Amino acid sequence: MKVISVKESPEYKDRAITYFQSKWASKDSMMVYEDCITHSITTNSPLPRWYLLMEGEEIIGCAGLISNDFISRMDLYPWMCALYIEEAYRGNSYGALLMDKAKDDAKEGGFSSLYLCTDHVGYYEKYGFHYIGDGYHPWGESSRIYEVKLP
């Protein structure tokens, strides 16, 4: 298993865009991923970052590190987003590899905490995240917010 940072390996940009779009985008949000991933390569900012989890040349997962995950708690950042592991590879803690890379890059970027929003209960707690409250999305839904302190 290998975690690829698209910023550090921009030759993966097009594959990353296609993969993230296939897992997370709707017809109306396809350009969000294309534009964000494309511009993440050239920014001097520590955010955003996009990651692929590779098994050889096959993409088996992804995650992002962003400034806000379309949630009301804009005072909190950075956010880990779009964590996905292909179903055939689940149950092996491979998500932790992506989380660890996001944590490392967030710390390197000068941040002391990392946040995420999710409806999953019990998964992220295994990796050091703890529930801190609820946040609200522009489309009217709410999500649980989790934080992990970065050592």
Steps between C-alpha positions, in 0.01 A plus 500: 500500500619847417344840568549746215472874560377656176689821584825304537422280197305719255518233231209337691277808462272371224460158662427667834236728350325208329514286815371767740223592257397135471475460878378838623368728228149550374429619147496856638822475704740339253687828444554551875743208506661581166562863588612439859737213420646686202573814703627308804808404303629855454394670824757605760235454769502183716139441387345331312669163465362193323614142548467168323557161661667270250536122485758476224352711219139457620330779695324344797419809707519874540475790743543875508627769736303822452416833663125433545275203428185701418411521870402785732807474728720715280701594809647149495756380246653307332251226417565150378241418236398246240655197671413198292631143484383260231262245648723200424780658708297606803560350842879523475552845658613643166309819575753561776774538238312790342412648840865485608613685186234768553605534866867528404433763233270698731766504771768596247268781388504642853166371625449352847174313429327327211122485458250296306125481465317172463193300589714196583516423870775274634740499203706816541519461878728198439753741345510766771212725392243607758154646454478873578149594379277536198535725197258602228528476122365753248261236361319470835659190650720470807807288572701399802832684534812322620841633602840342548783690666825481303803405709 
